[in-house]
Amino acid sequence: MSGEKIYEGVFVAVHKPQGVTSAGVIRTLQNHFNSSKLFQPWLETERARRNRESSYQRNRRRSKQLDVKIGHGGTLDPLATGVLVMGVGKGTKFLNDFLGCTKTYETVVVFGAETDTYDKLGKIVRRGPYEHITREAVEKALEQFRGKIMQRPPIYSALKVKGKKLYEYAREGKEPPIEIQSRPVEVIDLRVLEWYEPGTHEYKWPEEEAAGEEKEAAERLLAKDGTLPIAPSAENKSIPMKSEEQEPAATATKRKTPPPEENSKEEDTSASAAAAADADAEPAPSAKKQKLTAEGDAAQAQVEPSVKAETSEPTTSPAKPTEPSPQPPAVKITMTVSSGFYVRSLAHDLGKALGSCGLMSSLIRTRQADFELGPDKALEYKDLEAGEDVWGPKVLRFLDDWEKKRAEANTE
């Protein structure tokens, strides 16, 4: 072995681009790290360790390929962009620390239509009037969603009921065997960043309509979703369903090659958009088959704001395939939330609170714990494409910074 320093730790946030799964980010990093000078000492040490293993241990490996061990600390769905905290080597052991932290998001909500996945990657299930929606109305409706509230998970999410993911029931046109329960979350900050009048923006409804059994199942489930978020009560604090990110979402790969993503469009379009990935819960490589969440994060809880007296039930109608798609109003919102919050559910519930429908059109995670987006704070995909001469010094600096923070924490 060379005796060179072995670099490992939580190296930084990667700026995940749209259309790429969190598992895909790991594979991309491995492709660059496996052949790099920076991580050759780690690979040499791991190769030597494997050579010392018994034949039984070696035979147990699912893959003989040796990859740099990499994991992330909280998944983002393919639609989302932004902060994805990454760890390498022994640093993957610390990734669970990032599951319970707060996150900050920016999202654009488009009004007037509702999809089975609650976002633009789904299929339209129903529409609602939107001419009455103004910025003032949105500002007032958002009051219901601040603080400690209960949130109902999207019908297309990776939460498990009786050992089966919710989106798998929805794909099959079936209802879950038990009712989907709301879950407690906290909204620390929730503000409007920008208001878009009709005709002033490029955010649109999806073109595809739900049909057949898929639409009927979605309508049945949405019909049960008739209440808006409510404050947590003594009667409604249980969380009977198992979230995919309540378990460690710090996924790491070293001894096996990552499994393929779920079949979908853009890695998770309609049926799995809300369930694969995000934050929203995508399959990602894991040394211990650790599970992920839906919508950009640890799905430990979910919200349902309290219904104001003046808030009426949305007047919606079934989607009409022949109906033109006029441009509706939209709003950009920023929020800082607890782990387990579904931004898609906020978009869906906000539309209902306004007597209409709503869907999430874009999502950016701008911060997770102390990691945030910024030229010197995150690793960009363009850095990787530029080669190790560009990304190497950045990753080395990030790992050195992590090592210093760990040392300072241990001396306190």
N, C-alpha and C positions, 0 to 999 in steps of 0.2 A: 504493500500500500504506500501511497505517496507521503503520508503523514501531514498532508495539508489540512487546514481547518474544515470541519464539516459544518455547513450552514443549514440550519433548520429553525423553524419557529413560525409564528403568525406574521407573514411578511408584509401584508398590506391589503387594501381593498383593490380588487380588479374592477375596472369599469366595464361591466357586462353590456355588450351591444344587444339590440333588439333582434329577435329571431333565433337566438342561441340559448340553449338550455344551460342550467347551472352545471349539469354533468358534462356538457359539451365544453364548458370553460376549463374544467379539470383536464379533459383529454387534450385540449389545445396547449395548455401549460406543460403537460407531460411531454408532448411532442417536441417542445422547445427545450425543456429542462433535461430530458434524457440524453441529449447530445451536447449539452453545454459543458464548458469548463468549470463553471461555478459549482455544479452539482456532481461532478465526477468523483470527488472524495466521498460523498454520501453513497453513491452507487457502488463504489469499490468496497466500502465498509459493509454495506448490506449484502453484497455478493459473497463476501468472505463469511459473513454470519450464516448465510444460507448453506454454504459449503460445509459448515460445521454441524448442520442439522442431521438428524437421523434420516434414513431412507423413508421411514414411515411419514415423517413430517413433510419431506419433499413430495411424496406421492399425494399428500392431502391437498396440495396446492391446486387451485382451479386453473391457474395459468402459470406457465414456466417463464413468462416474460417478466423482466425486471424493469419496473417503472419507478420513477421518483414518487414517493408517497405524498399525495396532495389531497386536501379536503377543503370544504367550504363550511362556513358557520351560519348557514341560513339561506335557503334557496330562493331564487327569483324565477318567476315564470318566464317563458320565452317572450311574451309581449313586453315585459318590463325591461328597463335598462337601469344602470347605476351600480351602487356599491355591493360588491360580493366579497366578503372577508375570506381570505384564503390562508391556509396553513400548509407547511411542508415538513416532512419528517416527524419528529416528536412534537412539533408545533400543532399537529392535528389533535393532540390530546387536550388542547386548550380551547378548541373551537366550540365546545358545549357552553362555554362561558358567554358566548354571544347569542345564545338562543333566547335568554330571558331579558335582554337589554331592549331599550327603546329604539325605534327607528323613525326616520323622517322620510316622508314621501311627497311627491308632487303628482297629481293626477288630473286628467281632463275628463269631465263628465258631460256626455251628450244626452240631451233630453228628447223625449217623444217616442222612444222605442226601447224594447226590453228583449234581451236574448237569454237563451237557456244557460249560458255561462256567465251572464252578467257583464260581459265585456264585448269588444268589437270582433273578437275571433269566433263568437258563437253564432247561432242562427236566431233570427227574429221570431219571437213567440207571440208577442202582442205589442200594440202601439197605444199611445195616449195623447191627449191634447197638450199643446205646449205654448200656445199663443199667449197664455196668461202668465207665463214664467218670466220674472224679471230678476235683476241682481238683488234688489231689495227683498224679494220673496225668498231667494236662495239664502241670503244672509240670515233671515229670520228662521228659516227651516234648520239651518246648521246648529242653532242653539240646542236643538234636541239631541245632538250627537256628541256633545262635549261632556267630559268627566267620565265617571265609572258607569258604564252602561252594559246592556246585553246585546249581543249581535248573533244573528242567525247565519250559519255557514251557507255558502252558495250551494245550490243543488248539484252543481258540478264541482265537487271538491274531493280531495283525497282523504277526507275523514272516513274512518272505517265504522261500519255498522255490521255486526255479526260477521266480522272478518272480511268484509267486502267493501271496497271504496264506493263512496256515494256516486261518483261519476260512472262507475261500472253499472250500477242500477239504472241510471238515467240513460245510458247508451242502449241498454236492453229494453227500454220502455217500461221499466218496472219501478214500483215505489219501494223505498226501504221498508223492512219489516217493522221498524219502530219509527216514531216521529222524530224529525230532526230537531234537536233541542238548541235553544239559544245559549250563548256562552259569554261569560264576563270578560270585558276588556276595558281598557282605559284610553281615552282620547285626551292627551295633555294639551295639545294645541291644534286648532282647526280654523283656517282662515282662507278667504277668497283672495287669490293672487291676480286673476284677470277674468273679466266677463266678456263673452263673445256674443254679440247680437247675430241673429240669423243673417246669412249673406256676408259675414265678415271673417269667416274662418274656413278651414279645410277639413274639419272633423265631420265624419259622415257615419250614418248607420251602415251596418253590414248589408250586403245585397242578398245573402242567402236566407231563405225562410225555412223554419222548421216544418216538418210535414209528417203525416202518418203517426205511427206509434210513438215516435220520438217526441212529436209535438204534443200529443195527448198526455204523455207522461209528464212533460215539462209543465203543461197547463194545470194538471192535477196537483203537482207539487207547489207551483206558484200560487194556486188557489188557497192552499193551506198557509201561505205566507202572508196572511192578511193583516198582521199587526206590525206597527213600527217599533223601533227599539224602545226599550223600557229600562228604567233604572233597576239595578240588581235588587232583589228582595230576598228575604229569608227563605221563601218558598222556591226561588229559582236560582240557586247557586250551584246546583249539582252539574257535573259535566259527564254525562253517561257515555258519550262516544269517545273513542280513542283517536286522538289527532295524530297525523303523520309527523308532526313536528313537536309533539309533546315529548316524543322520544328523541334521543340525540340526533340533531340534523347535521352534525359535523361529519360530513361524509369524507372518507379517505380511501385512496386506492394505492395499493403497493403490490399486493400478492395476486391480484387478478385484474384482467382488463375490464373496463367498465361495460355494463350491460347496455344494450341498445335502448334508445329512448322509446317512449310509447308512440305507437303509430298515430300521427296527427298531421295537420297542416301547420307548417312553420313550427314543428316540434310540439304543438299542442293547440291546434286551432279550435275547432268547435267543441267536441265532447271533452277533450282533456285540457282545454285552455285554462279552465279554472282549476283544474285539479292537478295538472302536471306542471310542476314547477313551483309558485309564487309562492314565491311567495307564495302561490297558488299551488302546488306539490308535484313536482316532476320526479321521475325515477332518477336517482343519481348513484354513482358508484359508492360502495361503502364496505369497509373491511368487515363490519359486523352486520351487514344488511340493515343499517340504520335507516329509519324512515324520515320522510320529509313532510312539509306542510303545504298548504295551499296559499296562494297569493303573496308571494313575496316574503313569507316568514313563518316563524313558529306559530302554528295554529293552536295556541293554548286557550284562546277565548274568542268570543265574538259578540257583536253589539247589536242592540235594538233600542234607539232613542225613544223617549217618551212622546206620546201623541199629544199634540196641542189641540185645544178645543176647536180651533179654527181649521185644523188639518183634516181634510176629507179623504175618503178612500179613493184611490185613483180610478178615474173613469177610463177604462181601457177596453180595447176591442181586439178581436183576433186579427193577426197580421193578414194583409191582403196582397198577394203576390203582384197583382196588376196595378196596385196603387203607386203613384210616383213617389220619389223620396226627396221631398223638399228639405232644405237645410234648416235644422232646428237651432235653438240657442245652445250654448255650451258654457262651461265654467271651468277655470283652472283653480285647483284647491291645493293647499299645502297642509300637512298634518304631521304631528308627532304622536306616535301611538305605542301602546304596549305590545309585547309579543303576542302573536295569535290573532292580530287584527287583519280582517279581509277588506282591502280597499274596494274590491269589486262589490262587496255587500254594501259598503257605504254608498257607492254610486247607485246601486239598485234601490236602496232604502230612501235615498234623497229624492229620487224620482217619484216614489210613492208619497213621500211627505209633501210633495208639491202638487199632488193630484194628477200625476202624469206617470211617465216611465223614464228610466235613466239607465245608462250603461257606461262602463269605463272604456275610454278611447285610448288613453295612454297612461303609462305609469313609470315614474323614476324614483328609485330609492336614493336619496341624496346623502343619507347618513345612517350608519349603524354603529352604535356605541360611540367610540372616539374616532372611528374611521369615516371620512367623508370624501366627496368628489372634489377634485382640484388638480391642476397640472402637476404639482409636486406631491400630491397626497394619494394618488391612485395610479395603478398600472393600466395604461391604455392598450387596446389591441394593436394600434398602429406602432406602439413600441416593440411589440413582439414581432411584427412583420418587418421592422427595420433591422432586426438581428440582435445577437447577444451584446454587441458593442454598445447598443442603445439601452436594451432592457436590463442587461447584467448589472451595471452600476446602480441602477434604480433599485432592483431587487436586493442587492447587497446592502444598500443604505437602509432599506426598510427592515431587513433582518437585523442589522446592527442596532437600529433604533429599538426594535422589539427586545433584543437582548439587554440593552441598557435599562429599559423600563422594568423588565423582570428582575434585574439585579437590584434596582432601586426599591422595588416592592418588597423584596426579600430582606432588605436591611432596615425597613421601617418597623 
